[in-house]
Amino acid sequence: MVFYVEGKKHDVYFYSRLCELVCGSAGIAFDCEAANALPSHSGGKMAALEFYDFLRARKALVSTFKGKKTIIGFLVDKDIDDILRRKRRSPHVVYTKYYDVENHIFAAGDLREAAASSASLNRQSLSTVMPNSAVWCKSKADIWRDWVKVCVLAKVHAIPGASNYGVVSALNQPINAATNQAILTTRLNQLRLASGMTQAQFKRAVASINKRVDRLYSENRFHEVFKGKWYPLFVESDIASVAGNARANGVASRVTHTLAALADYSAPWSTHFSDGITSLVKLL
C-alpha cells in the first residue's frame, strides 16, 4: 500500500504511525510519501487530489503487477471542504476529522509536556497557562472565534482579500487579546464591498455563518473550523509570558513535532483514521 500525505513536516510521521497500527498488525507492507514529491505545480493537498483524480480516471487506484497488488490512498486535511461540499467521496481519500492534522496532534498530545520540552522548561512552570490540552485548545479557539467566522465567510462566498485562513488574525493583536471590534467592523465592510452583495444579502450571509460557527463551538466541535496550524503561535506566546522571549524563541517550529511524538496512537481518537485506512486494506 502507498499513501500520499498532504504535508511534508510532521504529516509523514503522524500518518505512518497510524498506518503502522492497521497495516503493520496485518502484515501488510506500506509506505507514506509527501504529496510534494508528486509532479504538480501546486504541491500539498492540491497535488494529492490532482493525482487521485488522475489515477481514478485511469482506474489505476488499485493495480496488480507480477501478482503483487498495490493500493494507493490519500491522507489529507479536511479544511472546511465539508462545509463547501467538495470532499472527494472515495475510500481512497481519507480526510482529517478536524480542520487539519495539527488539530488532531494538539487534541491528542500532552501539551504541557511538549511545550516544556520544546522550551527546555520545568513543566510545572507552565501549569498556569496550560492547565491541560483540551482546556487550552478551547480557550485559544474562543479568543479567535470572530476571526474564524470571518475566514469561513470569505471561504464559503469566495470573497477575495486579506481575511482568510492563510494568515493570522487581524482582529486579535497581540494574539491572546480580545477581538478588536473596530477592526472587525472594518473587515466586514471590506468583505461586503468585495463580495458584490447588497447590504441585506451580506447581513444574511454573516448571520448564517455566525450561527453555524457558534453551533460548532457550542457542541465542542471548534476543531472542525479552527485551524490547528495556529496553535503553535499561542504556545510560543504563552511561554514568553511565563519565561520570556528568549525561552519562547523557536518553540512554534518545534512543539508540533514533539506533540506528535508524544501522542498515543492507539487511543480512541485514532479510530477515525484507522477506520479509513482499514477500508482501504479490505480492498486487498
N, C-alpha and C positions, 0 to 999 in steps of 0.2 A: 504494500500500500504506500502511496505517495501523497503527502498532504502539503498543500501550499498555504502558508500563513501570511497574513497581511503585513505585519511589521517585521523589522529586521533587528530590533533590540532584544527585549525580553520575551517577545512573542514566541520565538522558536523554542526557547527553554520551557516556557509555560505550557505550550501545546504538546511538546514532546513528552513532558511528564504525564499529561492527560492521556496521550495516545499509548504510552507505555502501560498504563493501567489496563486498557482494553486489549490492545494488540499483543503486548508483552505476555500477559497472562494466558492468551490463547495461542501463543507460539507463532504469531504472525509477524513477519518482518515489515518494518515501516520506516519511512524517512520523512522528516519535516524540513521543508525548504522555504526560505523567504521569497515572497512573490516578486520582490525587486530583482530577482535573478531571471525572471521571465522576460522575453522580448516584448517590450512595451515602452511607449513614450511617457506613460503616466506613472507607473510604479504603484506599489502598495495595493490597496483594496481594488482599485480600478483595474490594475494589471491582472490580479487574481480572477476577477469576474469576467474580464475580457477573455482570458484563457479558458475559463469554464464555458463561456458561450461558444468559443471556437471548437472545443472538444465535443460539446453537446451536439452542435450542428453536424459534426462528422461521426457521431455515435462512437466516440473514442474515449469516453469516460471510464469504460471498462474494456480492457484489451487482453488478449492471450497471445503469448509468443513462446514457441517451443514448449508448450504445455504449462507455462507459468502465467498465471492470471494476475493482472495488475489493476488496481482500482485507484482512481485519483479523486481526492477530496479537497475541499477548500474551507479554511477556517478563518472567518473574517469578522470584523466589528459590525455590530448592528447599526451603530449611529442612531438615527431616527428613521431608518428605512421602513420600519413597521408603520409609523405614522404617515409616511409618504406613500405607503403601499407599493413599494418597489423591491421587496425582498424576493430573491430567487426561491422558487418553491421546488426544491430538489434535495434528496438525501445526500447529494454530493456537496452541498453548500451548508455548512454549519455556522450559524451566526452566534455571536455572544448573546446572552440573555439581557445584559445591560448595555449601556451605550458603547463601551469599548472594553478591551482586555483589562485595562488598568482599573476599571471599576471592580472587576472580579478579584484582582490581586489585592486591592485595598480592603475590600469587604472580607476577604478570606484570611488575610495575614495578620500577624501580631504587629500592629503599627508602632507601638511604643518601643518594642524590641528592635525593630528595623530602623526606626529613627535614631535611637540611641547608638546603635552600631554604626550607622552612616555618619553620625556626627562625633563619634568617639566620646559618648557621654554616659554617665550613670543613668540608667533607665528611670530611676526614681525622681530624677531632676525634671522629668517630663510629665510627671503624673498629673500636674495641674492643668496642663494644656492638652494632654492626650489621655483622658480617662480610660477609654477603650476605643477600638477601631470603629464600631458601629455608631457610637455616640458622636465621635469626632467627625466621621463622614457626613452624618446627617446635619451637624451644625454648620459645616462648610457649605454643603449644598443649599441650606436655608439662606445663608448670607448672600449667595449669588442667585437666588430664585428668580428675581426680576430679570437678571441677565439671561438666564435660561429661557425665560418667556420670550425675550427679545430675539434670541437666537432661533428658537423654534418658529416664531412668527416669520422671521426673514426666510427661513428654510422652506417652510410649508408654502409660502406665497411667492417664492423665488424672487425675493427683493434684493437687489444688489446693494453693496455698500460695506461699511466697516463694522456693522453689527452682525457678527457671525461666530460660529464655533471655533474658527481658526485663530482667534485672538483672545486675550484675557479680558475680563470685564472692564468696560469703560465706566461702569456705574459704581464700582467699589474701589476706591483709591484712598489709602492702601488696601490691599486685597481683603483684609478682615474687617474693613469698615462697612457700615450700613449703606444701603442704596442712597446715592445722591439723587434726590427726587427731581432737582432742576435738570440734571444731565439726562435723566430718564425721559423727561418731557421733551427735551430737545431731540433725543434719539428717536422717539416715537414720531415726532413731527417730520424728521428726515425720512423715516421709513414710509410714512404716508405719502409724502411727495414722490419718493422713488417708486412706490407701488402703482401709482396712477389711479388709486381708488378714490372714491368720494369720501368725505368725512364720515358719512353714515356707514358706508361699506367697511371702512377701516376700523371704525368703532366696533362693529360686529365681529370682525376678524380678530381683533385684540381680545375681546370678551371671550370668544370661543377658545383661543389658545390659552388664555389665563385660566379658564375653567378646567381645561384638560391637564395642564401642568399642576395646578393646585390639587386636582383629584389624585394624580400620581403621587404627589408628596404626601397627601393625607393617608394614602394606602401604603406608605413607606416604600414606594417604588421610584424614588427620586433617582436611583442609579440608572434608570432607563433613559433619562433625559439630561442628566448632569454628566458632563464629560470627565471621565476619570483621569485623563492626562492633565487636568488642572490640579489634582490633589497634591502632587509634589511641591507645587509653589506654596501651598498652605503649610506644608510640613516645614519647609525652609523658613518661612515667615515665623512660625511658632517657635522654632528652635532659636531663631535670632532674638525673639522676645525674652527667652529664658537664659540663653547662654552667650548672646552677642553674635554679631555678623561673622566674625572670624570662624566660629564653630559651625555656623549655618552654611557658609560658602560651599557650594558644590553639592550639597545634600540633595537638592532636587534632581540631580542627574544620577544619583546612586540609590535612593531609597526604594524605588520600584523594583529594581533588581534584587535588593536584599529581601523585600517583602515576598517576591516570587519564590525565592529560595526557602523561605521560612514557612510557606503555606502548606497545609495538609491536603494533599491532592486526593486523598481517599475519603475526605469529609463529605457530608451531604451536598454542599454547594456544587461539587464537581459533577453531580448527576446530569445536569443539563447538557454538559459536553459529552460525558461518557455515553449517554443515550444516543446522541447524534453520531458519534463515532461507531457505536455498536451497530447502528442501522446500516452503515457502510460495510462493516465487517461481514454482516449477514449476506451481502451480495456475493461474497466469495463462495 
